[in-house]
Amino acid sequence: MKHSSEFSRTQRVGEQIRRELADIIRREISDHRLGMLTISGVDVSPDLKYARIYVTILNEQSGVKETVLHLNNIAGRLRHHLSQRLTTRTTPRLQFVYDSLTEDGNHLLALINSVQT
């Protein structure tokens, strides 16, 4: 039974991290290199030491790889801001990755629509 409570705890912490990071990036980190990005999901390790942050990037002129690289470069600063908002004993180390799922879904919809017409 412990396993399911751990799962829901990591989900709760992940959702809180998603909300707080979105707010931190929008309000406290003024960086034009980040462009228009959305945090689409967060996976937190069971021990709460690591969090993988999935981002979608709407303004791709800035470059997906460059934006993700920049997010990982400022992850320490983001983690510091996050630590002031979380109620957990430790703040997970952050790793940002590009979430291509949304882009893949849009591409599939476009293909389906092109076949239907």
C-alpha positions in Angstrom: 0.0 0.0 0.0 2.9 2.3 0.6 3.7 2.4 -3.1 0.5 4.1 -4.1 0.8 6.8 -1.4 4.4 7.4 -2.6 3.0 7.7 -6.2 0.4 10.2 -5.2 2.9 12.2 -3.1 5.3 12.5 -6.1 2.4 13.5 -8.3 1.3 16.2 -5.8 4.9 17.5 -5.4 5.3 17.4 -9.2 2.1 19.4 -9.8 3.2 22.0 -7.2 6.6 22.3 -8.8 4.9 22.8 -12.2 2.7 25.6 -10.9 5.4 27.3 -8.9 8.0 27.1 -11.7 5.6 28.5 -14.3 4.9 31.4 -11.9 8.6 31.9 -11.2 9.6 32.0 -14.9 6.7 34.4 -15.7 7.2 36.8 -12.8 10.7 36.6 -11.4 13.0 35.5 -14.3 12.9 38.2 -16.9 14.9 36.6 -19.7 14.1 37.2 -23.4 15.9 33.9 -24.3 13.1 31.9 -22.8 10.5 33.1 -25.2 7.0 31.5 -25.0 7.3 28.3 -23.1 4.9 26.1 -21.2 5.7 23.6 -18.5 3.7 20.6 -19.7 4.6 18.1 -17.0 6.9 17.2 -14.1 8.2 13.8 -13.1 9.6 13.7 -9.6 11.8 10.8 -8.3 10.3 8.8 -5.4 12.9 10.2 -3.0 12.1 13.8 -4.2 15.7 14.5 -5.0 15.3 14.9 -8.8 12.6 16.5 -11.0 12.4 16.2 -14.8 10.6 19.2 -16.2 8.9 18.8 -19.6 8.6 22.1 -21.5 6.9 23.0 -24.8 8.2 26.0 -26.6 5.7 28.0 -28.6 8.2 30.5 -30.1 10.6 28.2 -31.9 12.6 31.1 -33.5 14.6 31.2 -30.3 15.5 27.5 -30.9 14.3 24.6 -28.9 17.8 23.2 -28.1 19.1 26.6 -27.1 16.1 27.3 -24.8 16.3 23.9 -23.1 20.1 24.4 -22.7 19.5 27.9 -21.2 16.9 26.5 -18.8 19.3 23.9 -17.6 22.0 26.5 -17.2 19.8 28.6 -14.9 18.3 25.5 -13.2 20.2 26.4 -10.0 18.7 29.8 -9.8 15.2 28.4 -10.5 15.8 25.8 -7.8 16.7 28.5 -5.3 13.4 30.4 -6.1 11.5 27.2 -5.9 13.0 26.2 -2.5 11.5 29.4 -1.0 8.0 28.3 -2.1 8.0 24.5 -1.5 7.2 23.1 1.9 9.3 19.9 1.3 12.4 19.4 3.3 14.6 19.3 0.2 14.1 20.9 -3.2 14.7 18.5 -6.1 17.5 19.1 -8.6 15.9 20.3 -11.9 16.4 18.9 -15.3 14.6 20.4 -18.2 13.7 18.4 -21.4 11.8 19.3 -24.5 8.3 17.8 -24.6 7.7 16.9 -28.3 4.4 15.2 -27.6 2.3 18.3 -28.3 4.2 19.0 -31.5 3.9 15.3 -32.6 0.1 15.4 -31.9 -0.3 18.6 -34.0 1.7 17.0 -36.8 -0.6 13.8 -36.7 -3.7 16.0 -36.7 -2.4 17.9 -39.7 -1.7 14.5 -41.5 -5.2 13.2 -40.7 -6.8 16.4 -41.9 -4.8 16.3 -45.1 -6.0 12.8 -45.9 -9.7 13.6 -45.1 -9.8 16.5 -47.7 
